[in-house]
Amino acid sequence: MSRTLEHLDRLVGFASLTDRPNGEIVDYVANVLGAAGARVHRVEGGRGKSGVFAAIGPEGPGGVMLSGHVDVVPVAGQDWSSDPFTLRRAGDRVFGRGTTDMKGFLAAMLSAAERAGALAHPLKLAFSWDEEIGCRGIPVMLERIDETVGRPEACIVGEPTGMRIALGHKGKTSLLAVARGQAGHSAEAPDYVNALHLGAEMIAALRAEQDRLAQEGARDDGFAIPYSTVHAGVMQGGRALNIVPDRAEIAFEIRNLAEEPPGEIIARLQATAREIAARAGPGGGLEIEQTGAYPGLATAPDSPAVALARQIAPGPGPIKVSYGTEAGHFAARGIETVVCGPGDMAQGHKLDEFIALDQLAQCDAMLDRLLARLRGESGS
């Protein structure tokens, strides 16, 4: 595991926040893979962002892909015990931003590539960008998978699952409701359309839709919350107490079960928004726009990817996870995909984020078993 820890030390040292270019960490990844004999393909994403596809072994389609993202969430406002971008070891844990989500798995990917050797079947690796702000990088990369490393037979996305195999997660759609009113003096407020009032009606509509989904929507008891959810995260509007607000915005999201496409939920909310606007009269308006989305994951338990995962990660499971991943994008491309990686998401996105050393050791062991299968070793 020492080599994995060396890579993790370097990876944590790159402050690869989503609001910054990621050239330095991607250079490091590409250089390590190139030195290991991998065929490296850099995929440019614009705005100083890029990702890497790499392959070791026979060229063309087939084999197994390991996938992870290089970006991490901010540390602003978190009172860390030490520098979040310097790996710190304390007992059986190592601390630093991204150790769990998900540079621990990236480090294991790099060290596995270095010890891969001659393979009968290809090992493929994907290092994406901007997962933390809506899985923006991987769709761009997947457009080029056939022309670079070739489509794999199976994919393992290494988000932290405690090394348990995850077969599913909900999809997510981010939306913005924009209410328009009329500015005017508050002493004459009844003569104007108050955008915040329209926004408040929209909030009520979101709550009503959530109640409907909980009572009448699809259910999957594999999730802690077994139905699709609607969540309003931000509402803002108005400039001064004595001015009737002419604009209000509500940022909200839908996290949908695979059995319940978000389009139907959005259509109902859009119809309600039109009704609210109509009641407001000529001076009001309420529109909903989509700002981001990623698909859910619903891998069949008898999938070949699950069979492979059970062979190389023989722990308890399978499970479903509450958070979203890039796995849904792979599955949407027809690539059988599971989620399995070291660490616990309960440690992610928090101050003093850490990963347990035994989780990294289990991940290295899983990837050793994968390499043995890709070499075609008997009894593996």
Sequence and secondary structure as in RCSB ss.txt:
>XXXX:A:sequence
MSRTLEHLDRLVGFASLTDRPNGEIVDYVANVLGAAGARVHRVEGGRGKSGVFAAIGPEGPGGVMLSGHVDVVPV
AGQDWSSDPFTLRRAGDRVFGRGTTDMKGFLAAMLSAAERAGALAHPLKLAFSWDEEIGCRGIPVMLERIDETVG
RPEACIVGEPTGMRIALGHKGKTSLLAVARGQAGHSAEAPDYVNALHLGAEMIAALRAEQDRLAQEGARDDGFAI
PYSTVHAGVMQGGRALNIVPDRAEIAFEIRNLAEEPPGEIIARLQATAREIAARAGPGGGLEIEQTGAYPGLATA
PDSPAVALARQIAPGPGPIKVSYGTEAGHFAARGIETVVCGPGDMAQGHKLDEFIALDQLAQCDAMLDRLLARLR
GESGS
>XXXX:A:secstr
 HHHHHHHHHHHHS  BTTS  HHHHHHHHHHHHHTT EEEEEEEETTEEEEEEEESS SS SEEEEEE  B   
TT   SS TTS EEETTEEESTTIIIIIHHHHHHHHHHHT  S SS EEEEEES GGGTS HHHHHHTTTTTTT 
  SEEEE   BTT  EEEE EEEEEEEEEE    BGGGGGGS  HHHHHHHHHHHHHHHHHHHHHHS   TTSSS
 S EEEEEEEEE S TTB  SEEEEEEEEEE TTS HHHHHHHHHHHHHHHHHHH TT EEEEEEEEEE  EE  
TT HHHHHHHHH  SS  EE SS  THHHHHHTT EEEE  SSBGGGTTSTT EEEHHHHHHHHHHHHHHHHHHH
T TT 
